[in-house]
């Protein structure tokens, strides 16, 4: 496999596709290398969430706000030539006190404090009482303490968005090579990354982007730049189409926020319910650190169904059509890994987003392109530094 490029992107999920598009549209020559087929990883198992509601003030929220803006712009650019990516500015609704439990008042107060902090950071948010929640979602249970509405939350169809991004990158000269596994990283005499080795031969490049998703930790190991990014499995339940639509927004219980921030290995579940343009309803969310275990987990799916019916009682009469799972790239400090790796000049990371990868893909691709071009990134990348885990991993190796 001959060829020389300005940049090789490892991984053709939505983050890799966004990196390829952002680089190619800036005039860089790009090759995208994907170990499997298209949409074989977390992107193909994603719900398509573009959220600001589940992020507290700080670097990840800043990244989400930038991505929110970019996705609106990119959707218009892509839709003109590459098809509708089904971007819906539907808004998100976070509810608490379902069942009017004894601690519902305290839970609502905590949610309101979160809203105040987010609003100070530039997030649009509206506090709702139970009647306000039911006005926005007539089918929801009235037995709740209240909620928050986030008009900036959006949803898109991740498969369509990824295909569109790759098609646009190709039009700008990029090459996309599927079923091409990267087996190593090539360095010159000074230690700079100058390409990769693959099962089809070497590929030369001025830089390499690690956008390998749940496999990013393994690729980083090949490059000699270890990062503790591992797969975190999540199941999604899909109903039959419902007409007219039952769920108007992305709706989730407040305990979802705690699960997103948690790092336990065991099964964690919270209730997330949202409709799609096709009429189906997507029900999540579960999280568990089980490596790449692909087995069906009946208890996880049971909890999904139970939580969804508790939130939307009418779902008890709707049939489940299928269940699927994906492996999300989990970073132990819950921040993605983005930017140049000081341990390997020429290597740039773009992974570790866990369940937020679809929403954060646009900003990640944009920032990666700036790094590759030697520009000052629009956001400080210090919090996402690929080498930030170095001392922890060295300690782990010493113990082992």
HUGI-V271121 format. One record per helix or strand. SS is the DSSP state (2 for helix, 1 for strand). FROM is the first residue (numbers start at 0). TO is the last residue. Records with the same first field share a line. If there is no record, write none. Layout:
SS: FROM-TO ; FROM-TO
This chain:
1: 3-9 ; 29-32 ; 48-49 ; 87-87 ; 91-95 ; 125-127 ; 145-149 ; 153-154 ; 174-176 ; 181-186 ; 192-197 ; 200-209 ; 229-238 ; 249-252 ; 267-274 ; 280-287 ; 319-329 ; 336-339 ; 346-350
2: 13-23 ; 41-44 ; 58-81 ; 103-119 ; 129-135 ; 157-170 ; 212-221 ; 254-260 ; 297-310 ; 312-316 ; 353-371 ; 381-383 ; 385-398
